[in-house]
Amino acid sequence: MRDPYTGRTIQWSRQRADEVQVDHVVPLSYEWRMGASRWPMAKRMRIANDPLNLIPVYGKANEAKGGSGPASWLPPVRRVRCAYVVRFAQVAVKYDLPVTRADKATMLAQCR
C-alpha cells in the first residue's frame, strides 16, 4: 500500500498491523467540536463511516494528525495537500459541517 500522506510504501503484515491505519479526513474530534455533538446518532454514524471521509494511511502520520484541522496539520507530502484539503472540504460540505477561519484560509492556500 502506498500512503498518500507520506509517499511511503507500507507492506502490511499481522505483526506490524498498526503501520496501516484508517484516517478520518475530517477527524471525529474535529467534527464533535464543530457541532456534530448535536447531530442525531444516525448522521454521526454516516460521517464516521463515509468512504469519502476514510483513507488508509501510514499509522505514524495519522497519529501525528490526531484531531487537527488543516491549519494545524497537513500531509508531509506537499503535492497531495490540495487534494487533501479538497476532500476535507467535500466532507464538510456534504455534512453541513463548519470549518474554522484558520482552517479555511489554510485550505484555500494549498491549491494556488
Solvent accessible surface area in square Angstrom, and as a share of the most:
residue,aa,sasa,rsa
1,M,79,0.35
2,R,153,0.56
3,D,0,0.00
4,P,44,0.28
5,Y,5,0.02
6,T,42,0.25
7,G,16,0.15
8,R,107,0.39
9,T,72,0.42
10,I,2,0.01
11,Q,130,0.58
12,W,148,0.52
13,S,38,0.25
14,R,195,0.71
15,Q,158,0.70
16,R,124,0.45
17,A,40,0.31
18,D,103,0.53
19,E,34,0.15
20,V,33,0.19
21,Q,41,0.18
22,V,89,0.51
23,D,4,0.02
24,H,43,0.19
25,V,1,0.01
26,V,0,0.00
27,P,8,0.05
28,L,84,0.42
29,S,53,0.34
30,Y,5,0.02
31,E,4,0.02
32,W,133,0.47
33,R,146,0.53
34,M,41,0.18
35,G,5,0.05
36,A,3,0.02
37,S,44,0.28
38,R,197,0.72
39,W,34,0.12
40,P,92,0.58
41,M,118,0.53
42,A,62,0.48
43,K,43,0.18
44,R,57,0.21
45,M,105,0.47
46,R,134,0.49
47,I,1,0.01
48,A,21,0.16
49,N,91,0.47
50,D,12,0.06
51,P,105,0.66
52,L,51,0.25
53,N,0,0.00
54,L,46,0.23
55,I,27,0.14
56,P,67,0.42
57,V,0,0.00
58,Y,22,0.08
59,G,1,0.01
60,K,139,0.59
61,A,9,0.07
62,N,28,0.14
63,E,114,0.51
64,A,75,0.59
65,K,1,0.01
66,G,45,0.43
67,G,25,0.24
68,S,29,0.19
69,G,5,0.05
70,P,1,0.01
71,A,49,0.38
72,S,90,0.58
73,W,30,0.10
74,L,31,0.16
75,P,0,0.00
76,P,79,0.50
77,V,23,0.13
78,R,182,0.66
79,R,187,0.68
80,V,35,0.20
81,R,40,0.15
82,C,47,0.28
83,A,68,0.53
84,Y,12,0.05
85,V,4,0.02
86,V,66,0.38
87,R,65,0.24
88,F,0,0.00
89,A,34,0.26
90,Q,88,0.39
91,V,0,0.00
92,A,6,0.05
93,V,121,0.69
94,K,118,0.50
95,Y,15,0.06
96,D,121,0.63
97,L,9,0.05
98,P,74,0.47
99,V,41,0.24
100,T,55,0.32
101,R,224,0.82
102,A,60,0.47
103,D,6,0.03
104,K,115,0.49
105,A,62,0.48
106,T,30,0.18
107,M,18,0.08
108,L,104,0.52
109,A,51,0.40
110,Q,47,0.21
111,C,60,0.36
112,R,230,0.84
